[in-house]
Amino acid sequence: MMQNYMRTKSEYKDCILFYRLGDFYEMFFDDAKIASKELELTLTGKACGLEERAPMCGVPHHAVDSYLTKLVGRGYKVAICEQVEDPKLAKGLVKRDVTRIVTPGTNLNMQALDETKNNYLMCVFYTDEKTGISVCDMTTGDFLLTEVDSLKEIIDEIQKFQPTELICNDAFLVSGVNIDQLKDRSNMVVNPLEARYFDDESNKQVLTKHFKVASLIGLGIADFPNGTLAAGCVLKYLQELQKSDLSNIIHIYPYLTNKYMLLDSSTRRNLELIETMRDKQKKGTLLWVLDKTKTAMGARMLRSFIEQPLIDTDDILSRQSAVEALVKHVIERDEIREYLGPIYDLERLMAKINYHTANPRDLLAFRNSLKMLPAIKMVLEDLRDTVSLDNIYKEIDDLKDIYELIDRSIVEEPPLAIKEGGIIKDGFDSDIDHFREASTNGKSWLSELEAKEREKLDIKNLRIKYSNVFGYSFEVTNSFKDKVPDYFIRKQTLTNCERYTTPELKELEDTILNAQDKLFNLEYEMFCKIRDSIAMEIARIQKTAKGIALLDVFCSLAYVAERNHYVKPTLNDKGVLKIQGGRHPVIELMLDRTDMFISNDTFLDDKKHAISIITGPNMAGKSTYMRQTALIVLMAQIGSYVPADSATVGVVDRIFTRVGASDDLGSGQSTFMVEMNEVANILRNATSKSLLILDEIGRGTSTYDGLSIAWAVIEHISNRKLLGARTLFATHYHELTELEGKIDNVNNYCIAVKEKGDDIVFLHKIIKGGADKSYGIQVARLAGIPDMVIDRAKAIAEELTDNDITEKIQGIEVSQKSEKKSQVKHYDQVDLSQMSLFDTVRDEDVIKELQEIDISNLTPMDALNTLYKLQNQLKNRWKG
């Protein structure tokens, strides 16, 4: 056995080998050491003819999936070596063979996968010209290919699909991409493959053979030579690992990256489309707002909508019309959503059926899902005047024949095991019924035969006896031997009697003794036949599943639109973006009361209002305003309604965002370098049809350099010959407000602020004009910075304001221009003995301020800001 193990292991050196021994999968030598550590298993040993015992550990075969998931999730490849013959029939060593290899991109354990996202395997075939890319999800049958021109586009595609595993040629490893950083950030495994996987001719043959076509022209992918090579590599890789025909992959679709709005990784991160920046959670994202889907298939499709907004107006309007119909027909929509609720993941259930891992309970889940289809089609009948919904109606097959097959054949509460009987209903198969009856009614059959022969032969003491050696036989005492007929065959002679058998008794004996084994085998064979017959209908089922998913997405978007008071946006190709009463879709839901959110208007076009320079203090809402504008545009282009009183959206080809700042220490880049890289990407790749969201450009360097860069960036964007993109540009450089009037398509806006002495109240309202100051010190006070620091900051600010900022400042010297300023001291001049370091903010001060508040003249927003300030003063006392 160990020699056989070593031969098998030598063929799969890069895998951890799970070797089936009875009820366990065992691992030996280095595999055992790795697995025992990663899976927290006890490491034992086995004598196998070597000087020392071989390290060994194992996992139960019935619980193997959870262990597999842990290992592949940590980047290991696992080869499953099964017993491929019945141990009862085997002569000598039971034959074993590797039946599949599991990697992150080929994991079929549905319980381990996130049902709301695809589990993609991606192939990158890198060349100096066009790079071929192909992605496949084995669990759903989705198979796509495309070609891109640059490394940046490759990274964008990786970010879009978020594969769990990436396979590539060696050229990609030396293309300049930081592979380790890519793996860490994308949480995926990268496996470079041998050159044989990228053989052009063999890959074409693999594709044409699998899809049963004469040429690539029949697949519609002939115009993507490198993409085709990548797709062939994916198929070849999957076939070798799964050792199956991949029968649930029945289509391959080429796609053009320019068919969809391109969202780079920075934009996806900054707009928090799928996960939040800080916690990487779904809550707090656009997906969280829009995802009210009822099925896993719908959830996956909605995610793909958000990650790939459309840019073709007709396609957008087609989706929009479906959402509009479901917004208007509330009763029908809610009824459909009720019917969608019980539907399981048809796509992944079909994968289990095709890969022969589905059990009887999976088939019942499949049947219960199909039960909903006729009702859904009946409701859709009344909505067929909308083209999109009519197409869905036509795509959904009620699959009545499959429903009836499962309903007639599988018992309502089957066991999990598929080889222990109790699966098939009575009356479905006569042979199964016969052996089931034999296993339960065998004794009565023997009694009936015994009575019949006793009466027929007139042998009063005729009995049927059983022995472990001879089985069942008729026992006749010696006094009645002369009445034994010719068809009685002598079987055993005893002292006082003889034992005989007959053909009828022999047949009955075989039936009874082997009934259970035969019953189990017959039930298993019948279950496999039923499962295979369902697999033959995969094209109908996958088409229906896609229709259900699309209907689920439209219902979700309509439900969210009605519940959150969204409106249908109008589209135009003139570059006009006009939003009235726009709201941030996420933040308004995060507030305790949705009416607390302050709505704002936006107007951009490609003429006089291309660029809006937005000034105002931190915390006032500049970033929120800009992000909400980008999200409204994106929502409109996935076909959704939008959070606004009204919206007209000029379709954009890309959305770029430069928001926030962080170091990228892993690649040795400072905050400013990260910022400049993102700005460079925007200026080089944006077009006149793009929407740019730029926040605080140039703040990571000196005032002069930062202001100069920001100024130059605006000039470049505003130049219609160079770019001319619609842009929201937030800044604290008030000097930039001077560009209004100097550049004809630049306009100033600011966040309205109400001053109350040294304090400010944020009104969160965008108004025309520029802010004259940033209120940074007031914001610092709100945050709870100690009064001593605030006073010193005010003094320094006054001095810098009075002095020419162009003079080189080597140190802060107290100005002697006024008596007030001459009294300001540096920290090293302050007599700390005269201050309380332990309680800068006193309770008495807070109480006094509360007593002086005129509640009758306080707006709700003023009240919130005042409470916020007072609370922070108490929370952030300066502790020495």
N, C-alpha and C positions, 0 to 999 in steps of 0.2 A: 504493500500500500504506500509506504513512504517513497519507494522508488518511483511509483506512478505520480505521486505528489511532486517529486523533484523534476520529473520530465515536464509536467504541466507548468510548474513555476518557471522553468527555463524559457517557456514560450511567452510568459507574461511578466517579464522582469520589472516593468515599471508599475505593476499593480500590486495591491495587497490581495492575496488569493484566499477567498472564502471556500474552503474545501469541505464538501458535504460528507459527514460521517454519521449515519443514523439520523438522530433528531437534532444534530448540531452542525454548525459550520465551524470548522477548526482552522486555526492559523498556526504556523510553525516558524521557528528561527526568527529572522529579523522582522517578518510580518507580525509575529506574535508579540515581539517587544514593542513595536509601534502601536499596535492595536490595544494592547493592555494599558499603555500609557494614555492614549487618546480616548479610549472608551471606559477607562477605570475598571478593567477586568483583572482577575487574579491570574498571574502568570505561573503556569505549572510546567511540567516537563514530560517527555515521552521517550522511552527507550526505543531506539530505532537502528541499533547496530553500530552506532558511533561510540567513541570513547566516553562522551558525555551525553546526558539526556538532552533531547532537542527541546528548546523553549516552546511552549504551547499555550494557547488560550482559545476560547470558543464562545459562540453565542447561539441561543436556541433558534432553530429554523423558523419557528412561528413568529418570532419577534425580530427577524433580521432587518426589516425596513428601517426601524428607528436607528439601529447601529450603522447601517449603510449611510443614512442621511447625515449622521454626525461626521463620518469619515470624509464623504465627498464634500460636505460643507467646509471642511478644513483643507480642501485641495487635493485629496488623495483619489487615485483611481482604484476601483475595486472590481476584481474579476470573480464572478460567481461560478464555481465548479459544482455541478449537480450530478446526482446519480441519474443516468439516462436509461436505465433498465430496471425492471422490477427485481428487488433483491430475492424474492421467492423463486424467481425463474432463473436467476443468474447461476452460472457454473463457475465456481472460483470467485475471483475478485469482481465485485460489482463494477460495471463499466461507468466511468465518469467523464464528463467533458465540460468545458466552459460554455455556458449558455448565454451569457451577456456580460458586458463590462459597464460599470456604472460610473459616470462622471457628473459634475454639477449640471451640465447642459443636457444630460440624458437620463436624469433621475425620474423614474415613473411612479415614485411613491407620492400619491396624491395628497396624503395626509401631511406630508412634509412641505408641500408647496403652498405658496400664497395664492388662493383661488382668485384673487382680484387682479393678479398680474401674470403676464406670460413668463414662461421659463425658457428664455431664448438661448440657443447656441448660435454664435456668430462666427463667420469665417471672413478673414481679411486677406485678400491676395494682393499684396502691395507691389506696385511697379512705379517706375519714374514718371510714367504718363498717367493713365487712368487706373485707379485701384478698384478691384472687384470686391463687392461686399455681398454676403448672403446671410440671412438669418432664418432659423427654423425653430419652431416649438413643437417637439414631438407629442406633447400632451394634447394639442389642439389641431395639429396638422397644418398650421400656418407656415408657409414657405415663401420667402421673398428674396429678390436680388436687385442690385443696382450698381452703379459705378460713380465714383467721385474723383475729383481732380487734385485734392490737396490733403495734407495731414490734418489740417483744421477740420475739414469736412468729415474725415474718418472719425475724429474724436467726437464731433457733433452726432454722428450716427450711433456711436457707442453710447453716448449719453442719452440719446433718444430711446434706444431699445433696451438699455441696461441688461445686457446678457449676463448670465451666471458663468458662462464659459466662452472663451474666445480662442479659436484655432487660427493659425496664421502660417505664412511662409517665413523663412529665415530673413528675407529682405526687410520684413516689417520690424524685426527686432533691432535692425541697424538703421532704421529710417530717421532716427532722431527723436522718436517718442520715448519718454521715460516710462518703460514698461512697469517697473516696480511701483511708481507713483500711480500709474493707470490702474494697476491691480488693487492697490490700497483704496483709492478714491472710489472706484466703481464696484469694489467688493466682488471681484470675479477672478476666475482662474484663467491663466493664459497658457496654452499648450502649442508650441511650435511643432509643425508636422514635417515628416520626411518629404523629400522632393517628389516621390512617387504619387503622393496625394494630389499633386498639382500638374499631373500630366494632361495636356489639353485633350488629346484624342480619347483616352480612356474615360475622362470625365464626361465628355459628350456621350459616349456609349452608355455610361451609367445612367444618365438622365433620360436618354431616349428609350432605354430598356425599361426603366422604372415606370415612366409615364406612357409607355406603349405607343410611341409615335415614331414616324420614319425619320424625321429631322427636327432640328431645333426650331425651324420656322413654325412648325405646328404648335410649339409651346409659346411662341411670341417673344422669345428671348434672344433671337439671333443677333439683334443689334447691341447686345451687351456681352461681348466676348470674354472680358475679364470677370464680369459678374457671373457669367455662365460657368467659368472655371471654378469660381468660389462656390457656386451652388453644387457643382459636381463633387467638389471636395467634401462639402457637408454631407451629401448623400452617401458617399463612399465611407466616410468616417462613421456615420450612424449605422450603416449596414454591417461594418466590421465589429462595432461595439455591441450592437443589439442582436446580431445574428438572426435577423428576421427580415421580412420583405417590406416593412414599414408601410403597411397597406392603408394606414389612415392618412398618409400624405398623398393626396390625389390631385393637387393643383400646385403650380408654381406661378407666382405673380411678379413680373418686373415692375418697378416703380421708379419714378423720376423724383429726385430730391426737390426739384423746382416746382413740383406740383403742390407742395405743402409749404406753409410758412416755416422758415428755418429759424429755429430757436437754439442759440448756442448754450453751452453749459452755464455761463454767467447769468444769462437771462432766465433760464430755468430755475437756477438757485435763487436769484434775487426776487423773482415774482412768486416764489414758493408755490409752484404749480402742483407738485406731487407730494413733496415733503417739506417740512419747515427747515429753515437754515440751522437753527440751534439744536432742536431735539430730534430731527429726522423723523418726525411723526406725521401722520396723515391729518390729524386735527389741526386746523389753522391754515389749511391749504385751499386752493381753488377746487381741487378734487373733493375735498371734504364737504365743500358747499354744494357741489353739483351732483355728487354721487348719492342718489336715493334709489339706485337700481335694486331690483329684486332678485336677480340671478348673478351668478359668478361670471357668466358669459357677458352679460351687459356691463358689469363692472370693468372687465378687461377692455371692452370696446370703448367705453367712456374714457378710460385712461389713455387709450391710443388717440382719441379725438383731441384731448387736451394737449398731448405731446406733439400732435401733428395737425395744427389748424389748417384749414383750406385757404387757397388764394384764388380759386376760380369762382367767380360770382354765381354762376349757374348752379354749381355744386352746393354752395352755401345756401342759396335760396331754396334748393330742393330739400335740404335738411330743415330749414327754417319753416317751410310750409307744413311739414309733418308735425313739428313742435306746435305751430299755431293751431292746427286742427285739434290736437290733444289738449291745448289750453282751452279752447272753446267748448269741446265736448267733455266736460268734467266727469259726468256720470260714466260714460263709456271708458274714459281713461282710468278711473278708479277701479272699474270692474276688471279691466285688463290687468291692472297691477295686482288685483286679488288673485287672478288666475296665474300670474307669473310667479307668485310667491312660492308655490310648492314645486316649481321646476328645478331639478338638480342641474349640475353642470354636464349638459349633454355632450359637449366636446370632449371633456376628459373622461367621461364614462365610456365614450366610444373608443378612446385610446386604450382603456383597460380591456374592453371587449376585443379589440384588434390584436393586442399584445398578449391575450389569453391570461390576463391577471384578474379579470372580473369574476366575482363570486355571485351566488344566487341573490344575495341582498342587493348587489349592484344592479342586477336585472330588474328587481322589484322597484328600485329607485328610478330606473329608466322607464319602467311601465307607468309609475305614478306621475312622472313628468309628461309622458305622452298623453295621459288622460286629460290634461289641460288644453291640449292643442285644438280640438274641435270647438271648445267654448271660446277660445281666443279668436279663432277664425270667424265665428258667428258674430262677435262684437265688431271685428274689423270690417265686416260686410257693410256696415253703415258708414264707414269712413273711407270708402274706396274712391271717393271723388278727389282725394289728394293723391297725386302721382306716387309720392314716396311710400305712402301707406298702402296703396294698391299694389305696388311692387313687393312689399313685405307680405301682403296677403297671398300673392302668387308664389312666393318663395316658401311659405310655411306649408308643409305637407302634414296632414293629420296623422300619417303613419299608423292608420287603423289596423293594418294587417300585423304589424310588429306588436302593437299593443295587445291584440287578441292572442297572438302566439304566446307571449309571456304570461298573460292572464290565465290561459288554459293550462299552461304547463308547470309553472313554478308555484309551490305552496306558499301560503301567506307568511309563515314564520319559519323560513329555512335556516339550517345551521350555517355557521361560517365556513366550516370545512366542506369541500366539494367532493370528497371521496369517501364520505361516511354515510351516504344515503340520506333519506328524508327530504329530498329536493323536489321530486316530480309528483304532481298531483295524481290522485286515483283517476283512472279513466282516460288518461292521455296516451298511454302505451300499454298494449295488452300483455307483452312480455314482462314488463315491470310489474304490472298488476298481478300476474301469475306468480312471480317469485316473491312478491310482497305477501301474497296470500299464503304461499308455501312457508314462509318464515314465521307466520303467525298461526296458520291453521294446519300445520303438518300433522299434529297428533290426531286431529279429527279425521284427516284423510286416511291415516293408518287404521284408525278404528273402523272406518267405513269399509276399507278393503278387507280387514280381518273378518268382519261380520259377513261380508258378501261371500268369501271363500268358505267360511265355516258352514254357512247354510247350503251353499252349492255342493260341498263335498260330504256334508253330514258328518263332520268331525267335530264333536261337541267341545273338546278341549284344545282346539286349534288356537294358537296364540302367535302374535308377532312379537319377537324378542329383539333386543339390541345388545351388541357387544362391541367394545372399542376396537377389537381386532377384525371381526367379521361383518360388522355393521348390522343392518336390519335383516331378519329372516323369519320364515314360518317355522314354528316348532311343533312337531307332531310326535306324540308318544308312540312307543313301539307297538302298542295294542291296535293302533289305527294305521300302521304303515301300509297295509294292503289297500287302503282307500286313497293313497297318494297318487295323483294323476301324472301323466307323462310330462306335462309342462312344468312340474316342480323339479327344480335342479338341486341335487344334494350339495350342501355347502359345508356341513359340519356334523360329525357323529358324536353323540354323547352316550352315557351309560344307559339311560332310560328313554332316550328320544333321538330323533333326527331333526336337523335344521335344513330348510330348503329356501331357495329364492325363486322368483319368477321374473320374467321380463317387466311385468307391470310393477312389481315391488322394487326391482332394480332401478327403474326410471324414477319411481317415487322417492327412493332412497337418495338418488343423485340430486333430485330436486330439493329435498328437505335439507340434506347435509350441506349442499353448496348454495342454498337459496340466498343466504345473506351476502356471501361474497359475490355471487352473480348479480344480486340485486344492486349492491353498491357499484359494481362495474357498469351495469346497464344504466343506472341513474347518471353516473359520471359521463358515460358516452353520450347519453341523450342530452345532458346539459351542454356538453361541448358542441353537439350538433345545433342546438338552439342558439348558442352563442355565435357559432360560425354563420348561421343563417342571418342573424342580425348584422354581423360584420359585412355581409355581402351587400347590404343596403346603405353603406357608409355615405355614398354621394348624396342620397336623399336626406339622410340624417344631418350631415354637415351643413347642407344648404338651409335646412329648417333651423338648425342651431344659430346660424348667422342671422337669419330673419328674426328669430326670437331676441337675440342680443341687441339688434338694431332697434327693434320695437321697445325693448326695455330702456335703452338709452333715451329715446325720444320721450317716453313716458316720464322718465326721471327729470329731464330738462323741463318738460311742461309742468310737472308737479312743483319743482323748485321755483319756476317763473311765477306761478300763481301764488305760492305761499309767501314768497319774498317780494312780491309786487314789482316784478321786472317788466320791461316793455320790449316789444319787438323792434329791433333796430332796422333802419333802412340803409341800403348799401349804395355806394356810388363809386365811379371810376375817375372822379375829378380831383381826388386827393383831399376832399373836405372832411374834417373830423369835427362834428358839432355835437357836444353832449350837454344837455341841460339837466341839472339836478343829479349829476352822477354821484354814485356811492361806491365805497370799497366793498366788494361782495363778502369778503371774509370778516373784516373788522366790524361791520355793522351786525353780524351775527354773533360776534364774540362779546359785544356789549350786552349788558343786562336788559336794556331797552333799546330796540332798534330805532326808535324815534330820536335817540340821543345823537345819532350820527349826523354831522353837518354836511349836507350835499353841496356840490360845487359844479360850476359850468366849465366847459373847455371848448375852445375854438382854435383849430389849426387848419391851414390850407397850404397849397404849394405856391402861394403868391405873396400877399402882404402880411400874412400871419403864419409864416412857416416856423418861426422860433419864438418861444415864450421864455423869457428870463424871469425866474421866480426867486424873489428874495424874502427874507423873514427869519425869525429866530429859530433855533433848534427847538424841537418838541412842538412846533406850531402846526405841523402837518404837511410839510412840503413833500416828503417822501411818500406819505400815504396818498396824497393827491396824484402824484405822478404814477405811482404803481396802479392806482385804481383806473387811471386812463388807459394804461397798457392792458390791464385785465379786461376792461370793457371791450376794447378792440379785439382781443384774443377770443373772448366769449362770443362776440358777434361772428367771428370767422370760423367757429366750430358749429355754428347754426343755432346757438343758444339765444334766449332773450337776455337782456342786460339790466343791471341795477341803475336805473336812471328814470327821469321823468320823460325824456325823449332822447333819441340818439340817431345821428346820421354818421355812418362810418365809411370813410374812403379806404378801400381794401389795401392792406399793406403786405409787402412781400416778406419783411422781416421785422422783428422787434428786437432792439438792442437795449440793454440796460447797463449802466455803470453806476451802481449804488453800493454804498458801504465800503469798508476798507478792512483788509486783514493781511498779515504777513503770510508768505508762502515759504516758511523756513525750510521745508523739505527740498525745495529746488533752489534755495539760496536767494530768494527774492524778497525785497522789502515791501512794505505797504505801498510805497510810491511806485516801485517797479511793477507791482501787480496792477495798480491803477493805470499806469502808462501802457502796459501790455493790452489791457482791455480797451483803452481809448484807441490805440493803434489798430486793433482788430476792427473796431467800429468804423473808423475813418477809411480803412482799406476795403471793407466788405459791404458797407451800407450803400443803398441806392436812393434815388429821389423818391421811391415808393416806400421807403422804410420809415419806421417810427423809432425815434431815439429818446431814451430816458437817461439823462445825465445829471448826476448829483455830486456837487462839490468837486469838480475837476480841478486839479492842481493844488489841493490842500495839503498834500504830503511833503511839500518842499517849502522853500522860503517864500515869503509874501510876493517878492518881485517875480520869481520864476513861476510861481503858481498862477499869479494874475496874468502874466504874459502868455502862459500856455492856454489858460481858459479863454483869453481874448482871441488868440490865434485859432483855437478850435471852433469858436463861434463864427469867426470870419470864414473859415473853410466850409463849415456846414451851410452857411447862408449863401455861399456862392453857387448859383444855380448851374453853372457850367461844371463845377467840381462835384457838387453833391446836391444841395437844395432839399435835404430831407426834413420832414416835420419833426420838431424837437421840443421837448420840455427840458429846460436847463436850470437847475436849482444851484444857487451859489450864495456865499457870504461876501464875495467881492463886490461891494456896492459900486465900485468903479465901472463894472460891466453894464450898469444901467444906463451909462452914457451912450451905449451903442444904439439905443432907440433914437431914431432920427438920423443917425449916421449910416446905419444899414437899413434898407427899406423894408426888409421882412422880419425885423426883430422888434418884439413888443415886451414891455415890462409888466410884470404882475407881482403881487406880494401877498403875504398872509396877514390878514387884519389882526392887529393887537391893540388891546385897550390898556393904557397905562394908569396906574393908581399909585402916585408917589413913586417909591422905588420898586413897586411891584407891578407885574403885568398879568393880564388875563388873555389867554389864547382864544380867539374867536373862530379859528379853523376855517376861515372864509377867504377864498381867493378873490382879490380885487385888483382893478387896474392900477398901475403905478408901481414904483419901486420903494422898497424900505430904505430909510435913511440910517438905520443902525441894526445891529444883530441881536441886541438884548442879551448878550451872552452872560453878563454879570447877573442880570435878573433871573435867568434860567438857573445859574449856579446857586443863587439864593433859594430858589424853589427846591432844588435838590438837597438842600440842607448843609451847604458849605458853611463853615463857622463864620460868624460875623467879622472876626478879625481879618480873615482872608478876604472877605467881600469888600470891606472898607479899603484894604490895601490895594485890591484890584481896581476899585473905582478911582483911587488917587493916581495909579499908574496910567489908567486909561485917559484921565484928564490931561496928564502931562504929555502923553504921546499924541493926543489930539492937538495940543497947543504947539508942539514941535513939528518940524518938517520931517515926515517919516522917511524922506529920502536920505537923511543924515545917518551915518553909520552909528548905531547905538552900542557902545561897549559896556555900559552899565547904567543902571537907573540912578540918576541924581535928583535930589529933591529940588524942584524949581523954586526960585526966590521971587517969582513974579508977583505973588500975592501972599498975604499973611496966612490965608487958609492953607495954601499948598505948603508953606514953609513949616507947618506944624505936622505934616505927614511924616512918619518915621518908617525906616526899614525894620524887618523883624529883629535884626541884631541891636536895634536901638530901643525896642519896646521893653518896658519894665514889666516882666512877666509876673512879678510879685503883686502887681496891681490888678491882675486878671485871674479869673477862675478858669483854669484849663479843664476842669472836670465838669463844668456845667455852663457852657457858653450860651445855650438857649435855656432860659429859666421857665419853670411852669407859670410863674407870675406874668411873664411877658405874653405867653400864649393866652392865658385867661383874660388878660387886659385887652388883647386884640379881639378876642371873641366877644367881649362885652361891648366893644366899640363898633361892631359890625351893624350896619343898617339893613336888616333883613328885608324890609319892605321894598328897598330899591336894589335888591340883589337878584340878578337873573340866574336861572338854573346853572348856566355855564360858569358864571362868576362864583357861585356857591361851590361848585365842584373844584374849581381851581384853588379857591381859598382853603377848602378842607384839605386838598392835596398838599398845599404849602405848609399848613400848620402840622399836619401829620408827619411830614418829612422833617420838620424842625425838631419834633419830639423824637423821631426814630434815629436821626443822625447827629445826636449830640457829640461834640468833640470830646472823646475820652482820652485822658493823658496816660 
